[in-house]
Amino acid sequence: MSSIVTGEAVVLELRPAGFAARMVSALIDVIVQILVFAALILLVARALEESDPALAQAVSLSLVVLLFVVVPASVETLTRGKSLGRLAMGLRIVRDDGGSVRFRHAIIRSFTAVLEIYMLAGSLAFMVALFNSKSKRLGDLLAGTYALRDRVVAPLPQLVETPPELAGWADLADMGRLPDGLARRISRFLAQSGRMTGPARTVLAAELAGETTSHVSPQPPPGTHPEAYLRAVVAERRDRDYVRLDRQRRQAGALSERLHRMPFGD
């Protein structure tokens, strides 16, 4: 993950594209461009078969500039960092500050690609990206851009359940509203606890449980593990909120039905 702080002091967590994903997307773009170029060269050769050779060379050079510089830069600008290969791999080119690329970024990348990808068969781009933390090629370093994962599989939300040994206590406990900051820290801890080491997990759970005790009464049975206590509090508050909101929804529906009923109706 890569963190970027915006001008409003908001931290954006971005996921740079991996080296393999960039290689596959570039390979798709190169194959498509070469196939289109070969087809156009054949058409031009047939159309200018009996014309001046200098004209054929000028048209061929124009096609090279058009297909390998102008078209990629224009597509990248209009699609805000996309191409056919990146669309297939779920990638996007962005500026180093996370913003959308402009034409000047795209044209620098296109010009550099002619050297590092086509003229040198991708060897220069391979070497530069291999030793770069964000898999940047030379064109990205010059333009101030990098490839970003545009499609990221969202993790499934983890359903927190009350431990069976605390079910009776949770049903009778009086739980007040937790401060927003504390509730976020508990939710984040429970979501990441499986990836934490044992001592750190226990210490953080005990710290959060200590902050939670002032909002819950009575306290859990002696010997309760802090993490089990946090899971019971979160699960019970969620279930109670669901019941409360469902009751409010049904009451609002019944009131709306009464208000819209015809006077003296059945």
Secondary structure, 3 states (H helix, E strand, C coil): CEEEECCCCCEEEECECCHHHHHHHHHHHHHHHHHHHHHHHHHHHHHCCCCCHHHHHHHHHHHHHHHHHHHHHHHHHHCCCCCHHHHHHCEEEEECCCCECCHHHHHHHHHHHHHHHHHCCCHHHHHHHHCCCCCCCHHHHHHCEEEEECCCCCCCCCCCCCCHHHHHHHHHCEECCCCHHHHHHHHHHHHHHHHCCHHHHHHHHHHHHHHHHHHEECCCCCCCCHHHHHHHHHHHHHHHHHHHHHHHHHHHHHHHHHHCCCCCCC
